Amino acid sequence: MPRKTATPQPKQKRGKGTTPAPRRTKKGPRAPRPEPEVSPLTPAAQTFLDKLQACSAQEQKFVLAKLDGLSNTEAAKKADYSPRTAKEQGSRLLTRVHVDEAIKAGWVARGITPQSILAGIQEMVEFDPDDVMSCVNEIVTDWEEVLASTVLADVRLELEVVEEMLRNLPPAPRKRRGEKEPEPDPYEVERGVLEAEVVRLRKRETQLAVQVRKNPDALVMEKRSRLRPVPFVDLDKVRQAGKSKFITNVKNTAHGRTIEMLSRKDVLDMGGRALGMFREHHILSGPNGGPIESKATVDYDSLSPERIAEEYAKLLGQADES
């Protein structure tokens, strides 16, 4: 029998819309991640770590809590002590030498030293609040002594303006024949106000003219409005000068923000105490500077016969010595 031969299939042409199958690529080994660079510890930080390792686990928690600014009681609670005895435990931990040394080493490691504290106090003393102050004008109305002739000139000028405004108003409509009532005046209110103002100003003009006629240098009390500069702490200037750390309080009011800065008196007092310049002396004395008198009274009714005999023997001994 003749052998069957396979007929070759024609190759299909790739159309424009067909996409080639993605080739599989073998994944190579991952590149090792670069290890982060660890900066070397400063001598102060190394000393703090050594002092901290000398403490127990609870003491370490207490030290770190104290460095975060917590009180003794709160730091003891952070160190897993009982809230009932946290106050006593916190005071007791501070009496341990290695705990106290660890706290002091932590402050030094954070850059807080007696020198840095004195430098901060010096910066506060040298700070001038006028460098961060600005002014805003405020309208103030108050009574002032003014020459009567000056007030008279102002009144006459105001009277002239009011009379001109009254003349510029359209005339009031008149009643025509056959009409029961005239047409309503649309400027009745304005006309009445201006007429009353003319009467008031003419009366005022007459009084001032009489005073000026009697005494050209006469003074009268008059309400005057003027602009008064009001200083305030400018927050933008504080930030530009880098003195935001001296802000103690910021309040939002109806007129804006009120900023309170650190008191210079408190800073000077703080610096004087740090340098040992201010010391308090407490003197306890009796009346008129004499010694303190102490009188002990014994209730013999509540004592036993043995105790009464002891007290009596003491009195006899004091009598013999005298």
C-alpha positions in Angstrom: 0.0 0.0 0.0 1.2 3.4 -0.7 2.4 5.4 2.4 0.3 8.5 3.4 2.2 11.7 3.5 1.2 14.7 5.6 0.4 17.7 3.6 2.2 20.8 4.9 -0.1 23.4 6.5 0.2 26.9 5.2 1.7 29.4 7.7 -0.8 31.8 9.1 0.1 35.4 8.7 0.0 37.6 11.9 -2.6 40.3 11.7 -2.3 43.7 13.0 -4.7 43.1 15.9 -2.8 40.0 17.2 -0.2 40.3 20.0 2.8 38.0 20.3 2.8 35.7 23.3 5.0 36.9 26.2 8.3 35.2 26.5 9.0 33.6 29.8 12.1 34.8 31.5 13.9 33.1 34.3 14.2 35.2 37.5 17.7 35.6 38.8 18.7 35.9 42.4 17.6 39.0 44.2 20.1 41.7 44.8 20.9 42.1 48.5 19.3 45.1 50.2 21.7 47.8 51.3 21.9 47.9 55.1 21.1 51.3 56.6 24.1 53.2 57.9 24.1 53.4 61.6 25.6 56.6 62.9 28.1 56.1 65.7 26.9 57.0 69.2 28.2 60.1 70.9 30.1 59.7 74.1 27.2 61.2 76.0 24.8 58.7 74.4 27.1 55.8 75.1 27.4 56.9 78.8 23.6 57.0 79.0 23.2 53.5 77.6 25.8 52.2 80.1 23.9 53.8 82.9 20.6 52.6 81.6 21.8 49.0 81.4 22.8 49.1 85.0 19.1 49.5 85.9 16.4 46.8 86.0 13.6 46.6 83.5 11.2 48.6 85.6 13.8 51.1 86.5 14.6 51.6 82.8 10.9 52.3 82.0 10.9 54.8 84.9 14.0 56.6 83.6 12.6 56.9 80.0 9.3 58.1 81.4 11.1 60.8 83.4 13.1 61.9 80.4 9.7 62.3 78.6 8.7 64.9 81.2 6.3 62.9 83.3 6.0 63.3 87.0 7.3 60.8 89.5 3.8 59.2 90.0 3.1 59.0 86.3 6.5 57.6 85.5 6.1 54.9 88.2 2.8 54.0 86.5 4.5 53.7 83.2 7.0 51.4 84.8 4.2 49.0 85.7 4.0 49.9 89.3 0.6 49.7 91.1 -1.4 53.0 90.8 -2.1 52.7 94.5 1.6 52.9 95.5 2.9 54.8 92.4 3.6 57.9 94.4 5.7 56.2 97.0 7.5 54.1 94.4 8.4 57.1 92.3 9.9 58.9 95.2 11.8 55.8 96.3 13.3 55.2 92.8 14.8 58.7 92.7 16.7 57.9 95.9 18.6 55.1 94.1 22.0 56.4 93.0 22.1 54.4 89.7 18.6 55.6 88.7 19.4 59.2 89.4 22.7 59.0 87.5 20.8 57.4 84.5 18.3 60.3 84.4 21.1 62.9 84.6 23.0 61.1 81.8 19.8 61.0 79.7 19.4 64.8 80.0 23.1 65.3 79.0 22.6 62.9 76.0 19.7 65.0 74.9 21.8 68.2 75.1 20.2 69.5 78.2 23.1 70.6 80.5 23.5 73.4 83.0 25.4 75.3 80.4 22.6 74.9 77.8 20.0 76.0 80.4 22.0 79.1 81.3 22.4 79.8 77.6 18.7 79.6 77.1 18.1 81.9 80.0 20.6 84.4 78.5 18.8 84.3 75.2 15.5 85.1 76.9 17.1 87.9 78.8 18.6 89.5 75.7 15.3 89.1 73.8 13.7 92.5 73.1 9.8 92.3 72.7 9.8 95.5 70.7 11.4 93.6 67.8 8.2 91.6 67.3 5.7 94.3 68.0 3.4 96.0 65.5 0.8 98.8 65.8 -2.8 99.1 64.6 -4.8 102.3 64.7 -7.9 102.4 66.9 -10.6 105.1 66.8 -10.9 106.6 70.3 -13.6 109.2 71.2 -13.0 111.3 74.3 -13.7 114.7 75.7 -11.0 117.3 75.1 -10.5 121.1 75.7 -10.8 122.9 72.4 -10.9 126.6 71.6 -14.4 127.9 71.3 -13.5 129.8 68.1 -12.4 126.5 66.5 -15.6 124.7 67.4 -17.6 127.7 66.1 -15.9 127.4 62.7 -16.7 123.7 62.6 -20.4 124.3 63.5 -20.8 127.0 60.9 -19.3 124.7 58.2 -21.6 121.9 59.3 -24.6 124.3 59.2 -23.8 125.4 55.7 -23.6 121.8 54.5 -26.9 120.8 56.1 -28.7 123.9 54.7 -27.4 123.1 51.3 -28.7 119.5 51.5 -32.1 120.9 52.6 -32.3 123.3 49.7 -31.5 120.5 47.2 -34.5 118.4 48.2 -37.5 118.7 45.9 -40.3 120.9 47.2 -43.1 119.3 49.1 -46.3 118.7 47.0 -49.0 121.3 47.5 -52.7 120.7 47.8 -54.6 121.3 44.6 -58.2 122.5 44.2 -60.7 119.8 44.5 -58.3 117.4 46.4 -59.2 116.5 49.9 -55.6 115.7 50.8 -52.3 116.6 49.2 -50.1 114.0 47.7 -47.7 112.3 50.1 -44.2 113.8 50.3 -41.6 111.0 49.6 -38.9 113.2 51.3 -40.9 113.9 54.4 -38.6 112.0 56.7 -35.3 113.4 55.3 -36.8 116.9 55.3 -37.8 116.6 59.0 -34.3 115.4 60.0 -32.5 118.1 58.2 -34.8 120.8 59.6 -34.2 119.6 63.1 -30.5 119.5 62.6 -30.5 123.1 61.3 -32.3 124.3 64.4 -29.8 122.5 66.7 -26.8 123.9 64.8 -28.1 127.4 64.8 -28.7 127.2 68.6 -25.2 125.9 69.1 -23.7 128.6 66.8 -25.4 131.3 68.9 -24.0 129.9 72.2 -20.4 129.7 70.8 -20.6 133.1 69.2 -21.5 134.7 72.6 -18.6 132.9 74.3 -16.1 134.0 71.6 -17.4 137.6 71.8 -16.7 137.6 75.6 -13.4 135.8 75.4 -11.6 135.0 72.2 -9.4 132.4 74.0 -12.3 130.6 75.7 -12.1 126.8 75.9 -15.0 124.4 75.7 -15.3 120.6 76.3 -15.9 118.9 73.0 -16.0 115.2 71.9 -13.2 114.5 69.5 -12.4 111.2 67.7 -8.8 110.4 66.9 -6.6 107.5 65.9 -4.6 105.9 68.7 -1.8 103.4 67.9 -2.3 100.1 69.8 0.7 97.9 70.0 0.4 94.1 69.7 2.6 91.1 69.3 2.9 90.2 65.6 3.0 86.4 65.2 4.6 86.7 61.7 7.5 88.7 63.2 7.8 86.2 66.0 8.2 83.3 63.6 10.6 85.2 61.3 12.8 86.0 64.3 12.7 82.4 65.5 11.2 83.3 68.9 8.1 81.1 68.8 9.5 79.2 71.8 8.9 82.3 73.9 5.2 82.3 73.3 3.3 81.2 76.4 -0.3 81.5 75.2 -2.4 82.3 72.1 -6.0 83.3 72.5 -8.6 83.8 69.7 -10.7 86.9 70.4 -13.4 88.8 68.5 -10.7 91.3 67.3 -8.1 88.7 66.3 -5.4 86.7 68.1 -3.9 87.7 71.4 -0.4 86.5 71.9 1.3 86.4 75.3 5.1 86.3 75.5 7.3 85.1 78.3 7.6 87.6 81.2 11.0 89.3 81.5 10.6 89.5 85.2 10.1 85.7 85.5 13.2 85.1 83.2 15.4 87.4 85.4 14.1 85.6 88.5 14.8 82.2 86.9 18.3 83.3 86.0 19.1 84.7 89.4 18.0 81.5 91.1 20.0 79.4 88.7 23.1 81.4 89.5 22.4 81.4 93.3 21.9 85.2 93.5 18.5 84.9 95.2 18.2 83.0 98.4 15.4 82.7 100.9 16.1 82.8 104.6 13.4 81.6 107.0 13.8 82.7 110.7 11.5 81.2 113.3 11.3 83.1 116.6 9.0 83.9 119.4 7.4 87.3 120.2 9.6 90.3 119.7 12.4 88.2 118.2 12.8 86.1 121.3 13.1 82.3 121.6 10.1 80.1 120.8 8.3 79.2 124.0 6.9 75.7 124.3 4.7 74.6 127.2 3.8 71.0 127.8 0.7 70.2 129.8 0.0 66.9 131.4 -3.5 65.7 132.0 -3.0 63.9 135.4 -6.6 62.6 135.4 -5.8 60.3 132.4 -2.5 59.0 133.7 -1.9 55.8 135.6 -0.5 55.9 139.2 2.9 54.7 138.0 3.1 57.5 135.4 2.0 60.1 138.0 4.8 58.9 140.3 7.4 59.3 137.5 6.3 62.8 136.7 6.4 63.7 140.3 9.9 62.4 140.6 11.0 64.5 137.6 9.6 67.6 139.2 11.5 66.9 142.4 14.7 66.4 140.5 14.3 69.7 138.7 13.6 71.4 142.1 16.8 69.9 143.5 18.9 71.1 140.6 17.6 74.6 140.9 
